[in-house]
Amino acid sequence: MMVSAKQVWRRLGRVIEPKPTDGWWRSHASYPTALVRKTGPVTIFFSVRDGFNKSSLASIELDIDGDRFQAGPVRGPLFMHGPRGGFDADGVTVTSFVQQDERLLAYYLGWTTGVSVPFTNFIGLAEAQSDGTFKRLSSAPIVGRSPENPFTLGYPWVMKTSGEFRMWFGSHLFWGESGLEMNHVVKQARSVDGLLWTQMPGVAVPLAGEVDAAEFAVSRPVVLQEPEGSLSMWYARRNPQYCIGYAVSVDQGLSWQRKDELFTLEGKPDAWESQETTYPCVFDFNGNRYMLYNGNGYGRTGFGLARLEIQVQAH
C-alpha cells in the first residue's frame, strides 16, 4: 500500500446480526477478529454478552469469494469470563492471534465493571485447545498497570517480526468525572517470546488535537506490514460517535503519522451502521484486502465486511 494513497473501501454487507439465544448470548457481536489460515474459510471470532452483560468468545467460518460471502453457524462459548475478583471477571474480548510454532496464542482484553469509573481493562493471554476452545495461560494480566499506563489498557494487537513481538494497545491518559470524560490513545510494548512484555514509553498514536478537538479516544488498533516495508494501522475513533481512522509508519512502528483523511468507506450505509462504524479488523485473503467492522452501538447491531476497492495517490 502506498503511504500517501487514498483508500476507497466498499461495503459488502452485514455478516452477523445478533440473534439472542438462551444463556451465553443475549446481545452484541463486537470486535470481529479474523484468523486467516493457508486453506479453507476465514475464521471470524467476536465478543458476545450474556444476560448479566458479561462477555465471552464466539466464532463463525466465513467463506469469501471476491465480493460474495457466506457465514457458517455460530460456535460458542469458546472462552468465558474469569472468576469473581479476577481481572477478566466481567468479560473477555480476543482482539489478536499469533501462531507460535504449533501453538495459537490469543491476546485479549479482560474487563471488570467499576464504581468510581465505568470499567477497568487489562491484557490477558490464552491458548487454543484441540476442541476449538481457549484456555487462559495466566490468571493475572500479561500487560497491566505501570507508571506508563496507570489507569486502564486493552485492545491488544500483536505482530510477530523476525526478531521480536510487537504489541499496540489502547491506554487511558486520564479519567474524568463523567463516563465519557477520558483521553484514550494507542501505546506499544515489545517482547522476545510473546509472553513477557516491556511497555515502551511515549504515545504511538495520539488524539487528533486541533484537527478534531472533540475526539477523546483512539482504540482497537490493527496493524499490517506492507510490501514496501511500511506499516499500516487502522483504529476506532470516538468524538463521541465512532468512526474509523488510519495511520502509517515508515520506521517499523516506532512512530506513526495519522492519515485519517485517506480512509473512505463507500456505499450507502444500511440501518445497522447508519450512525457509526467502528472496531475495524483488516486482513488479506485470496489477493484482496478486507475489513470487518462494527456498526451502531459498538456491536449491538452486529458486524459487516468491506473490501478495499482502489487506492488513489493523494496530492
C-alpha positions in Angstrom: 0.0 0.0 0.0 1.3 3.4 -0.9 2.0 5.5 2.2 0.0 8.5 0.9 -2.6 6.6 -1.1 -6.3 7.3 -0.6 -8.2 4.1 0.3 -11.7 3.5 -1.1 -13.4 0.7 0.8 -16.7 -0.7 -0.5 -19.4 -2.0 1.9 -20.3 -5.7 1.1 -23.0 -6.1 3.8 -23.7 -7.3 7.3 -22.1 -10.6 8.2 -23.7 -11.3 11.6 -26.8 -9.8 13.2 -27.0 -10.7 16.9 -29.8 -13.2 17.5 -30.2 -13.8 21.2 -30.1 -17.4 22.5 -30.6 -18.8 25.9 -27.8 -18.4 28.3 -24.5 -17.3 26.9 -25.5 -15.0 24.0 -28.1 -12.3 24.7 -26.7 -9.3 22.9 -23.8 -7.9 20.8 -21.4 -9.3 18.2 -18.4 -7.0 18.9 -14.7 -6.7 18.0 -14.7 -9.1 15.0 -11.2 -10.5 14.5 -10.1 -12.6 11.5 -7.9 -15.7 11.6 -6.7 -16.5 8.1 -5.3 -19.9 7.5 -3.4 -21.3 4.5 -6.5 -23.1 3.2 -10.2 -23.0 3.8 -12.5 -20.3 5.0 -11.6 -17.4 7.3 -12.5 -17.9 11.0 -14.0 -14.8 12.5 -14.0 -14.5 16.3 -16.2 -12.0 18.1 -17.4 -11.0 21.5 -20.9 -11.6 22.8 -22.7 -10.8 26.0 -25.0 -12.8 28.3 -27.9 -11.7 30.3 -25.6 -10.3 33.0 -23.7 -8.2 30.4 -20.6 -10.5 30.8 -18.8 -11.1 27.5 -17.4 -14.4 26.1 -16.0 -15.6 22.7 -17.8 -16.9 19.7 -16.8 -17.7 16.1 -18.1 -18.4 12.6 -16.5 -19.7 9.5 -16.7 -17.2 6.7 -16.5 -18.3 3.0 -15.3 -15.3 0.9 -15.2 -15.1 -2.9 -14.5 -11.6 -4.1 -17.5 -9.5 -3.1 -19.6 -12.5 -2.0 -19.5 -14.1 1.3 -21.4 -16.8 3.3 -21.3 -17.1 7.1 -21.5 -20.5 8.8 -23.2 -21.3 12.1 -22.1 -19.5 15.3 -20.0 -21.6 17.7 -19.6 -20.8 21.3 -18.9 -20.1 24.0 -15.2 -20.7 23.2 -13.7 -18.7 26.0 -15.5 -17.5 29.2 -15.0 -14.6 31.6 -12.8 -15.2 34.6 -13.6 -15.9 38.2 -15.0 -13.4 40.6 -12.3 -10.9 41.6 -10.2 -11.7 38.5 -9.0 -9.0 36.1 -11.4 -10.5 33.5 -14.3 -11.4 35.8 -16.8 -9.4 33.7 -15.7 -10.3 30.2 -13.0 -11.4 27.7 -12.6 -10.0 24.2 -10.0 -11.5 21.9 -8.5 -9.0 19.5 -5.4 -10.6 18.1 -4.0 -14.1 17.2 -0.4 -15.2 16.8 0.8 -18.6 15.6 3.9 -19.6 17.7 5.2 -22.9 16.3 2.4 -25.3 17.0 0.6 -23.0 19.4 -2.1 -20.5 18.6 -1.9 -17.6 21.1 -4.9 -15.3 21.6 -4.3 -11.9 23.1 -7.4 -10.5 24.8 -8.9 -7.6 26.8 -10.1 -8.7 30.2 -12.5 -6.3 31.9 -14.3 -5.6 35.1 -17.0 -3.0 35.9 -16.3 -0.4 38.5 -17.9 2.1 40.9 -15.7 5.2 40.6 -15.1 4.5 36.9 -17.3 2.6 34.5 -14.7 -0.2 33.7 -11.1 -1.3 34.0 -9.4 -3.3 31.3 -6.1 -5.2 31.2 -4.5 -7.5 28.7 -4.5 -11.3 29.0 -3.3 -14.3 27.1 -5.0 -17.6 26.2 -4.1 -20.6 24.0 -6.3 -22.5 21.6 -7.2 -26.1 22.6 -7.7 -29.1 20.3 -11.5 -28.8 20.6 -11.6 -25.2 19.4 -11.9 -23.6 22.9 -9.3 -21.4 24.5 -7.6 -21.7 27.9 -6.1 -18.7 29.7 -2.4 -19.0 30.3 -2.3 -16.8 33.4 -4.8 -15.7 36.0 -3.0 -12.3 36.0 -2.7 -9.8 33.2 0.4 -10.1 30.9 0.3 -6.3 30.4 -1.2 -4.4 33.3 -0.8 -1.2 35.2 2.6 0.6 35.2 3.9 4.1 35.6 3.5 4.5 31.8 -0.1 3.1 31.9 -1.6 3.7 35.3 -5.3 3.5 34.5 -6.8 1.0 32.1 -5.5 -0.6 28.9 -6.7 -3.1 26.3 -7.5 -3.8 22.7 -4.1 -5.5 22.0 -2.8 -6.1 18.5 0.3 -8.3 18.3 2.7 -8.7 15.3 5.5 -11.2 15.2 8.6 -9.9 13.5 11.9 -11.5 12.6 13.5 -10.6 16.0 10.7 -9.9 18.4 7.0 -9.5 19.1 5.4 -6.0 18.9 2.1 -5.0 20.6 0.0 -1.9 20.1 -2.8 -1.3 22.6 -5.2 1.3 23.9 -4.4 3.2 27.2 -6.1 5.9 29.2 -4.1 9.0 30.0 -7.0 10.5 32.0 -10.3 9.6 33.7 -12.7 12.4 34.3 -15.8 12.6 36.4 -18.3 11.5 33.8 -18.3 8.3 31.8 -17.1 9.7 28.5 -14.6 12.2 30.1 -11.3 10.5 29.1 -8.2 10.6 27.0 -7.5 7.3 25.4 -4.6 6.8 23.0 -2.6 3.9 21.4 0.6 2.8 23.0 3.0 -0.1 22.4 5.1 -2.8 24.0 7.7 -5.4 22.9 8.6 -8.9 23.8 11.2 -11.6 22.8 8.8 -14.5 23.3 5.2 -13.1 23.2 4.7 -13.9 26.9 6.7 -11.4 28.9 6.3 -7.8 27.7 8.1 -4.5 28.2 5.9 -1.4 27.9 7.5 1.3 25.8 7.4 5.0 26.8 5.5 7.6 24.9 2.4 7.6 22.8 2.2 5.8 19.4 -1.0 7.3 18.1 -2.2 10.5 19.9 -5.5 12.2 19.8 -6.3 14.4 16.8 -5.9 17.6 18.9 -6.8 20.8 17.0 -7.7 18.7 13.9 -10.7 17.3 15.8 -10.9 18.8 19.2 -14.0 16.7 20.1 -12.1 13.4 19.7 -11.3 11.8 23.1 -10.4 8.2 22.1 -8.4 6.2 19.6 -8.6 2.4 20.2 -8.7 -1.1 18.8 -5.6 -0.8 16.6 -4.9 -3.4 13.8 -1.5 -3.3 12.1 -0.4 -4.9 8.8 3.1 -5.0 7.2 3.1 -3.6 3.6 5.2 -5.0 0.8 7.4 -1.9 0.6 8.3 -2.1 4.3 5.9 0.4 5.8 3.2 -0.4 8.4 -0.4 0.5 8.1 -2.7 0.9 11.1 -6.5 1.2 11.3 -8.3 2.0 14.5 -11.5 3.3 16.1 -12.0 7.0 16.7 -14.6 8.5 19.1 -15.9 12.1 19.3 -18.4 11.0 20.7 -19.7 8.9 17.8 -17.5 6.2 16.5 -15.7 6.2 13.1 -12.6 4.6 11.6 -9.1 6.2 11.3 -5.8 5.3 9.6 -2.1 5.9 10.3 1.2 4.9 8.7 4.7 4.2 10.0 7.9 4.1 8.0 10.2 3.1 10.9 8.7 -0.3 11.9 6.0 1.2 14.1 8.2 3.3 16.4 6.4 6.4 15.3 3.1 6.9 13.4 1.6 9.6 11.3 -2.2 9.9 11.3 -3.8 9.9 7.8 -7.4 9.7 8.7 -8.4 11.8 5.6 -7.2 8.9 3.4 -9.8 6.5 4.7 -13.1 6.3 2.8 -15.9 3.7 3.3 -18.3 3.9 0.3 -21.7 2.6 -0.4 -25.0 3.6 1.2 -25.0 2.5 4.9 -27.8 0.3 6.0 -29.8 1.0 9.1 -27.5 -1.1 11.3 -24.5 1.1 10.5 -26.3 4.4 9.8 -24.9 6.3 12.8 -21.4 4.9 13.3 -18.7 2.4 12.2 -16.0 1.2 14.5 -13.7 -1.5 15.7 -12.0 -2.4 12.4 -10.1 -5.6 11.7 -8.2 -5.6 8.3 -6.9 -8.8 6.7 -5.6 -10.0 3.4 -7.3 -13.1 1.7 -7.0 -14.5 -1.8 -5.4 -11.4 -3.3 -7.9 -9.0 -1.7 -7.9 -6.8 1.4 -10.9 -6.9 3.6 -12.2 -5.1 6.7 -14.5 -6.3 9.3 -16.2 -3.6 11.3 -19.0 -2.9 13.9 -21.9 -0.6 13.3 -24.2 1.3 15.7 -23.8 0.6 19.4 -20.3 -0.9 19.0 -21.6 -4.4 18.3 -25.3 -4.2 19.3 -26.2 -4.4 15.6 -23.5 -6.9 14.6 -20.7 -6.5 12.2 -20.1 -6.2 8.5 -17.5 -6.7 5.8 -15.9 -4.3 3.3 -13.3 -4.7 0.5 -10.5 -2.4 -0.4 -11.6 -1.4 -4.0 -9.0 1.2 -5.1 -6.1 3.2 -3.9 -5.5 6.7 -5.4 -2.3 8.5 -4.9 -3.1 11.6 -2.7 -1.9 15.0 -3.9 
